[in-house]
Amino acid sequence: MTLFSGKHIFSYLKKLFRRDKNTGDYVRRRRWTVSIVNENSMISVAEITARKWELITAVIVVFMLFGAFWLALFSFTPLQNLLPARLGPDLRDKYIAMSVHLDSLERAVQTFDGYTQNITSLFDDTARIATVSMPAGAALAEVSVDSLLVSSDAEKQFVRRFEDAERFNLSVLSPIAAEGMMFAPPFTGVTFTERDNGIPQIVTSAATAVSAVYRGTVVNVYYTTGLGITVAIQHPNDFITIYSGLDDVFVKRGEKVKTGMRIGVSSTDKHTFAFELWHNGSPLPPSSYITFN
């Protein structure tokens, strides 16, 4: 039995060698071999041999198959909707309606969150007026909400005896501290009265828009029965202004305000608006520092 015939040997040699057109000599064909070797025994497990044109053909076929796969994927599956040119009017309208719905939902959540924060601040009975910025060595004691109410006769007598005993009135330094500060009126075009019942106040009995008298920081916003919403603003040089009797506010605690910036609206239907000016814990007559029209 013959294992190899002449025809087989010639075919095998033809695969290994080719004839050079210029010299007529037989040269070995260039072939690329990819071998898979077992790392433990270093024995070849599989081997793939190919010529140059075979490798090029294989690469072209692979790219064509890859391109055909993605073409079929974007042509016959829902992924075709991701292509801008394939986005139909109905689907476009659906996406726009969905975006509008999401924006409305986000705005509703923000509105509800702000409403919840306002309700929480209105019922916060532990709110205190805290110092935001103080010069070195200065101190400002906490003022509770209750201390902003009208002083009793016993309290007035105690303050008077204390000032007489110490021979020092904290309010005498207020004009010096107010030098260079131009306070604006908290409201315009409304008739008002000034009263001094222990705490000097500017009171108006008509609804009006209320503005900050000077730049500063909102240190407190709280609600008090009988007074309505109160806003306290810390100004430079240890001045504090208090706006009571507001029915609506446009600022929140920690917010920076500028001179003349609207902070709220008062209404005589429920509360009487009152304005107070303080310096270093002492109440000051507002008309002595602010020019009212």
C-alpha positions as CSV (number, residue, x, y, z in Angstrom):
1,M,0.0,0.0,0.0
2,T,1.5,3.4,-1.1
3,L,1.1,6.1,1.5
4,F,2.3,9.0,-0.7
5,S,2.0,9.1,-4.4
6,G,3.9,11.4,-6.7
7,K,0.8,13.6,-7.1
8,H,0.6,14.1,-3.4
9,I,4.2,15.0,-3.0
10,F,4.0,17.5,-5.9
11,S,1.0,19.1,-4.4
12,Y,2.7,19.4,-1.0
13,L,5.8,20.9,-2.6
14,K,3.7,23.4,-4.6
15,K,2.2,24.7,-1.3
16,L,5.7,25.2,0.2
17,F,7.5,26.6,-2.8
18,R,6.8,29.0,-5.6
19,R,8.7,29.9,-8.8
20,D,10.2,33.4,-9.0
21,K,9.2,35.2,-12.2
22,N,12.4,37.1,-12.5
23,T,15.0,34.4,-11.8
24,G,13.1,31.3,-12.4
25,D,14.3,29.8,-9.2
26,Y,12.0,28.1,-6.7
27,V,11.7,30.0,-3.4
28,R,9.9,29.1,-0.2
29,R,6.5,30.7,0.1
30,R,6.0,33.1,3.0
31,R,3.5,31.9,5.4
32,W,2.3,33.1,8.8
33,T,1.8,30.6,11.6
34,V,-0.3,31.0,14.7
35,S,0.5,28.4,17.3
36,I,-1.3,27.6,20.6
37,V,1.2,26.2,23.1
38,N,0.6,24.4,26.4
39,E,2.6,26.5,28.9
40,N,3.2,23.5,31.2
41,S,4.6,21.0,28.6
42,M,5.5,23.6,25.9
43,I,3.8,21.3,23.3
44,S,1.9,22.8,20.4
45,V,-1.8,22.2,20.9
46,A,-3.0,23.8,17.7
47,E,-1.5,25.5,14.8
48,I,-2.9,27.7,12.0
49,T,-0.8,28.5,8.9
50,A,-1.9,31.0,6.3
51,R,-0.5,33.0,3.5
52,K,-0.6,36.7,3.1
53,W,-3.6,37.0,0.8
54,E,-5.4,34.4,3.0
55,L,-4.9,36.6,6.1
56,I,-6.1,39.7,4.2
57,T,-9.2,37.9,3.0
58,A,-9.9,36.6,6.5
59,V,-9.6,40.2,8.0
60,I,-11.9,41.6,5.3
61,V,-14.5,38.8,5.9
62,V,-14.4,39.5,9.7
63,F,-15.0,43.2,9.2
64,M,-17.8,42.5,6.7
65,L,-19.5,40.2,9.2
66,F,-19.1,42.7,12.0
67,G,-20.6,45.5,9.9
68,A,-23.4,43.2,8.7
69,F,-24.2,42.4,12.4
70,W,-24.4,46.0,13.5
71,L,-26.4,46.9,10.4
72,A,-28.9,44.2,11.1
73,L,-29.0,45.2,14.8
74,F,-29.9,48.8,14.0
75,S,-32.2,47.9,11.1
76,F,-34.5,45.2,12.6
77,T,-34.4,45.9,16.4
78,P,-35.7,48.8,18.6
79,L,-32.2,50.3,18.6
80,Q,-33.1,51.9,15.3
81,N,-35.0,54.5,17.3
82,L,-31.7,55.8,18.7
83,L,-30.7,57.1,15.2
84,P,-31.6,60.7,14.7
85,A,-32.8,60.0,11.1
86,R,-35.1,57.2,12.2
87,L,-36.8,59.2,15.0
88,G,-40.4,59.5,13.8
89,P,-42.8,62.4,14.7
90,D,-44.8,60.2,17.1
91,L,-41.8,59.1,19.0
92,R,-40.3,62.6,19.0
93,D,-43.6,64.0,20.5
94,K,-43.5,61.2,23.1
95,Y,-40.0,62.1,24.2
96,I,-40.8,65.8,24.4
97,A,-43.9,65.1,26.5
98,M,-41.9,62.9,28.8
99,S,-39.3,65.6,29.2
100,V,-41.9,68.2,30.0
101,H,-43.5,65.8,32.5
102,L,-40.1,65.3,34.2
103,D,-39.5,69.0,34.4
104,S,-42.9,69.6,35.9
105,L,-42.4,66.8,38.4
106,E,-39.0,68.2,39.5
107,R,-40.5,71.7,39.9
108,A,-43.4,70.3,42.0
109,V,-40.9,68.5,44.2
110,Q,-38.9,71.7,44.7
111,T,-42.0,73.7,45.5
112,F,-43.2,71.1,48.0
113,D,-39.7,71.0,49.6
114,G,-39.7,74.8,50.0
115,Y,-43.2,74.8,51.5
116,T,-42.1,72.1,54.0
117,Q,-39.1,74.2,55.0
118,N,-41.3,77.3,55.5
119,I,-43.7,75.4,57.7
120,T,-40.8,74.0,59.7
121,S,-39.3,77.4,60.2
122,L,-42.7,78.9,61.2
123,F,-43.2,76.4,64.0
124,D,-39.6,76.4,65.2
125,D,-40.0,77.7,68.7
126,T,-36.3,77.3,69.5
127,A,-35.2,79.8,66.9
128,R,-32.6,82.3,68.1
129,I,-30.9,85.4,66.6
130,A,-27.3,84.5,66.2
131,T,-24.3,86.7,65.3
132,V,-23.1,86.2,61.8
133,S,-20.0,88.4,61.6
134,M,-18.5,90.2,64.6
135,P,-15.3,92.3,65.0
136,A,-12.5,90.9,67.0
137,G,-13.2,91.2,70.8
138,A,-16.9,92.1,70.3
139,A,-19.7,89.9,71.6
140,L,-23.4,89.8,70.9
141,A,-25.6,87.8,73.3
142,E,-28.4,85.6,72.0
143,V,-31.7,87.3,71.8
144,S,-34.7,85.0,72.3
145,V,-38.0,85.5,70.5
146,D,-39.8,86.4,73.7
147,S,-37.3,89.2,74.5
148,L,-38.5,91.1,71.3
149,L,-41.9,91.6,72.9
150,V,-42.9,94.7,74.8
151,S,-40.9,95.2,78.0
152,S,-42.7,95.2,81.3
153,D,-42.4,98.1,83.8
154,A,-40.2,96.0,86.1
155,E,-37.8,95.4,83.2
156,K,-37.7,99.1,82.3
157,Q,-36.9,100.0,85.9
158,F,-34.1,97.4,86.1
159,V,-32.5,98.7,82.9
160,R,-32.7,102.3,84.2
161,R,-31.1,101.4,87.5
162,F,-28.4,99.4,85.7
163,E,-27.5,102.3,83.4
164,D,-27.4,104.8,86.3
165,A,-25.2,102.5,88.4
166,E,-22.7,101.8,85.6
167,R,-22.8,105.4,84.2
168,F,-22.6,103.9,80.8
169,N,-25.3,103.8,78.1
170,L,-24.5,101.4,75.3
171,S,-26.6,103.5,72.9
172,V,-24.1,106.4,73.0
173,L,-21.8,104.5,70.7
174,S,-24.4,103.9,68.1
175,P,-24.1,107.3,66.2
176,I,-20.3,106.6,66.0
177,A,-20.9,103.1,64.6
178,A,-23.4,104.4,62.1
179,E,-21.0,106.9,60.5
180,G,-20.6,106.1,56.8
181,M,-23.8,103.9,56.8
182,M,-26.7,105.2,54.7
183,F,-29.9,103.5,55.9
184,A,-32.8,103.3,53.5
185,P,-36.4,103.4,54.7
186,P,-38.0,100.0,55.0
187,F,-41.2,101.2,53.2
188,T,-42.4,104.1,51.1
189,G,-45.7,105.9,50.5
190,V,-47.3,104.6,53.7
191,T,-48.3,106.7,56.8
192,F,-46.6,105.6,59.9
193,T,-46.3,106.4,63.6
194,E,-43.3,106.2,66.0
195,R,-43.8,104.9,69.5
196,D,-41.5,104.3,72.4
197,N,-42.9,101.7,74.8
198,G,-39.6,100.4,76.0
199,I,-38.6,99.4,72.5
200,P,-38.7,102.3,69.9
201,Q,-40.6,101.2,66.8
202,I,-41.9,102.5,63.5
203,V,-45.5,101.2,63.1
204,T,-47.7,101.3,60.1
205,S,-51.4,100.2,59.8
206,A,-51.4,99.8,56.0
207,A,-50.3,97.0,53.8
208,T,-46.9,97.7,52.2
209,A,-43.9,96.1,50.6
210,V,-41.0,95.9,53.0
211,S,-37.3,96.3,52.0
212,A,-34.0,95.8,53.8
213,V,-32.7,99.2,55.1
214,Y,-29.0,98.2,54.6
215,R,-26.9,95.3,53.3
216,G,-26.5,92.3,55.6
217,T,-27.4,88.7,56.3
218,V,-30.7,87.3,57.3
219,V,-30.1,85.6,60.7
220,N,-33.6,84.5,61.6
221,V,-37.1,84.1,60.1
222,Y,-39.8,82.9,62.5
223,Y,-43.5,83.1,63.3
224,T,-44.9,84.5,66.6
225,T,-48.6,84.5,67.6
226,G,-50.0,88.0,67.4
227,L,-47.0,89.4,65.5
228,G,-47.0,87.2,62.4
229,I,-43.7,86.5,60.6
230,T,-40.6,88.3,61.8
231,V,-37.4,88.7,59.9
232,A,-34.1,89.7,61.6
233,I,-31.1,91.0,59.6
234,Q,-27.6,91.4,60.9
235,H,-25.8,94.5,59.4
236,P,-22.2,95.7,59.6
237,N,-21.0,97.4,62.8
238,D,-23.2,95.2,65.0
239,F,-26.5,96.7,63.8
240,I,-29.6,94.5,63.7
241,T,-33.0,95.4,62.1
242,I,-36.2,93.5,62.9
243,Y,-39.3,93.5,60.7
244,S,-42.4,92.2,62.4
245,G,-46.0,91.6,61.2
246,L,-45.2,90.2,57.7
247,D,-47.7,88.0,56.0
248,D,-45.2,86.8,53.3
249,V,-41.4,86.7,53.1
250,F,-39.1,86.5,50.1
251,V,-35.9,85.6,52.0
252,K,-34.6,82.7,54.1
253,R,-32.1,82.3,57.0
254,G,-28.5,82.8,55.9
255,E,-29.4,84.7,52.7
256,K,-27.4,87.8,51.8
257,V,-29.5,91.0,51.2
258,K,-28.7,94.4,49.7
259,T,-29.9,97.8,50.5
260,G,-33.5,98.3,49.3
261,M,-34.0,94.6,48.5
262,R,-37.6,93.4,49.0
263,I,-37.8,91.0,51.9
264,G,-41.5,90.6,52.4
265,V,-45.0,92.1,52.4
266,S,-47.1,93.2,55.4
267,S,-50.9,93.2,55.7
268,T,-53.1,94.9,58.2
269,D,-55.8,92.2,57.9
270,K,-54.0,90.0,60.4
271,H,-51.0,91.9,61.9
272,T,-49.6,95.4,62.4
273,F,-46.2,95.9,60.8
274,A,-43.4,97.2,63.1
275,F,-39.8,98.0,62.4
276,E,-37.0,98.1,65.1
277,L,-33.4,99.1,64.9
278,W,-30.9,97.6,67.4
279,H,-27.2,98.1,68.1
280,N,-25.1,95.9,70.5
281,G,-28.3,94.8,72.2
282,S,-29.8,98.3,72.7
283,P,-32.9,99.5,70.8
284,L,-32.5,102.7,68.9
285,P,-35.1,105.3,67.7
286,P,-35.3,104.5,63.9
287,S,-36.1,108.1,62.9
288,S,-32.8,109.2,64.3
289,Y,-30.9,107.1,61.8
290,I,-33.3,106.7,58.9
291,T,-34.9,109.4,56.8
292,F,-38.6,108.5,56.2
293,N,-40.4,110.2,53.3
